[in-house]
Amino acid sequence: MSKIFTIFGIVIGTVFYKYYFDGFGNFFAILFVAGHGAIAALIGYIIDLITDKFKKRGQVAATVESELIKQEKSYRGFGGWLYLFAAGLVYQFLFNLKAVYDNYLMTKTENFEYLTTIGNENYNSLWEPTILFEILGESIIVIFVVLIAYFCIKQSLKFKTVSIIFITTSFILQSIDLLLLLNIQNGYSEDLFGSTIYDGIYRSIVYAIVWIPYLLLSKRVKNTFIK
């Protein structure tokens, strides 16, 4: 029930935002929609608890034990919300792999040399370390995704731990990158990056809020990754 309510809440939140709050910005949109999803999930969870409580009252001890065994088996194996988590990992892998390649190509251009050579008009000492840091950070994300995929296939206990480290590391890398970009921006009078400069950190925050609790509390993760 909680999953159905979550999807319903996200849909309702999206519709309300589209018709009544459109234009308030990406961060507000993410929080607005995620908030509706979280509230709906909580309602569904409470309904599940109440329903389970009434069911258990009418069952004998043997029936309760049998039901719990069946429930545990139903939450085993790759499925459910893990599909959504896996889809996000595929996107992260492709996006960051392309970003590594694009940034590497940029270091070979005249524009990069112009920005990183002392004496040029738009020179800033942070351009080179920022771009190199982004290449390093994006490479780390790609490696993490490969490791998570490996532990997932092996159904290893390390899957949950490495996934949480990956999410935390991604947030830290995004935070450092944002600080570097803001310091670069301070050296120019015109707006170089616009509001999109904060998109990466917003996504990392929401990603952590959604997936870290899931990985810690999910029955499917607990019952599947046991080797």
N, C-alpha and C positions, 0 to 999 in steps of 0.2 A: 504493500500500500504506500509506503514512504517513497518508493521510486516513482510510482505513478503520480503522487502528489507533487514530487519535485519537478518532474517534467511539466506537469500542469501549471505549477507556479512560475516556472521559467517562461512558458508560453504567455501566460497572463501578464507577467512583468514586462515582457517584450512588447506586447500589444499596448499596454498602458503607456509605456515609455514612448512608443512610436506616435501615439495620438495625442498625448498630453504633455510630454516633457522633451520631445525631440529638439535637439539643439543645445542641450545642457552640457554636452561634452562626453568624451569616451569614458572617463573615469566615473562620472555620475551614472552613465548608462550601465556599466559593468556592475557597480554596487547596487543599483536599483533592481536589475534583473536577478543578480545573485541573491539579494535580500529576499525577493519574492520566492525564489527557489528554496532558500534555507527555511523560511517560515512555513512554506507548504510541506517541506520534508519533515519538519518538527511536528506539524499537525498529523501527517500520515504516521509518523513514528508513535505518537500518543495513541492514535486509533489502533495501531497494531498491538500496543501494550494492553489496552483495555480489552480488545478482542481475545488476545491470548489468555488473559486472566480469567475471563468467563469460560473459555473452552476448557482450561485446566481444572476448573472447579467441578466440571461434570465428568471427569475421567478418573479411572482407577489408576494406581501407581504403575501397573504394567503397561497400560495404554499410553500413559505420559512418556515412559521410557522409550517405547517403540516409536512414538511420534518424534521425539528428539533425535533418535538415530536416523530416521528418514529425512528430517530437516537438515541434519549435518551432511548427509550424503548429497542432498540437492544443492548445497553450497560448496561443491568441490569441482575442481577442474576450471579451465579457462572459459570465462563467460561473464555475463552480467556487465557491471560497470568496468570490468577489465578491458572490454572491447573499446570503450571510450578512452581509457587511459592509454591503450596501445595505439589508437589513432593519433592521439596527441604526441606520442613518442615518434611515430613515423613522420609527422609534420615537423617536429623539432629536428630530427635527423636531416631531412631534406633541406629545410630552411637554413640550418647552420652550415651544412656542407656547401651549399651555394654561396653563403655569406663568406666562408673561408676563401673560396675560389675568387669571388668578386673583390674582396679586400686585397688578396694577393696580387691580382691583376692591377689594382689601383697603385700598389707600391712600385709598379714598373712604368707608370705614366709620368708625363712631364708635369701634370698638375700636382702630383705627390711631391715631386722634386721642388716645384715652385713653393709649395706650402711649408716644406721642411728645410729650406735653404735660408740661412741667416742673410738678412739684407733685403729680401723680397718684401713687397708691400704687405701681403697677407700672411707672412711668416708667423708661426706660433710654435714655441718649443714643445707644446703638448700634442701637436698633430701626429708626429711619428710614434711616440709611445702609445697614444690612444689607439691608433689603427693596428699597431702590432699587438696590443693587449686584446683588441677585439678578435684578431685572428687566433690568438692563443685561447681565449675564452670560448669561441665558437668550436675550436678543435676539441676542447675538453668536453663540451656538451655532446659532440658526435661520439666520442669515445665512451662516455657514460651511457648513451643510448644503446650502443653495441653491447656493453656489459650487461645492462638490464635485460636486453633481448636474450642473451646467453643464459643468464640465471633463470629467466622465465621458462625457456625451453627445458632446462634441467629441473625445473620445479624446486629450485634451491631455496633454502631458508634465507640466503643472502639477498634474494630478490627485493624483499621489503626494505632491508637496511640500505642497500645501494640506491634504491628508488628515492628514499627520503634524503639521503646524502646528495643525490642528483638535484632534487628540487631545492634544497638549501643552498647548494653551490651555485645553481643558476641564479637564485635571488642575490647572492653576494656578488657574483660577476656583473649582474645588471646594475647593482648599486654603485659599484666602482666605476663602471662605464659611464653611468649618468653623472657622477661627480667630475670625471674627466671632461665630458662634453660641456657641462655647465661652466667649468673653468675656461674652456676654449671660448665659449660664447661671451664670457666677460671681457675678452680681448677685442671684441668687435662691436661696433655701434648698431649694425643691422642684425635682424633676427635670422640666424643661420639655419636653425633646426625646427623652429615653430613648436606647436604643442605636441607634436609627435615624439619629441625628445623623452617624454614621460611614459610612452606607451609600453615600453619593455618592462619597466619596474611595476606598472599597474598589472600587467599580465602575470608577472612572477608572483605578486602578492595574492592575486585571486587563485592562481594555480596551486600555491602552497595551502591556502585556506581550504580548498576543495579536496586535494589529494592526500595531504599528510594525514588528516583524520581518517580518511577512507582506508589508507594502507595500515593504519594502526588498529582500526576497529572492525574491518571487514571480516566476516566469517569465511568468505570464499578465499581470501588471501591466507588466512590462518590455516584452512583445511587443505589448500592446494600446494602451497610452497613449504614442504615439510622435509625435504631431503638434505 
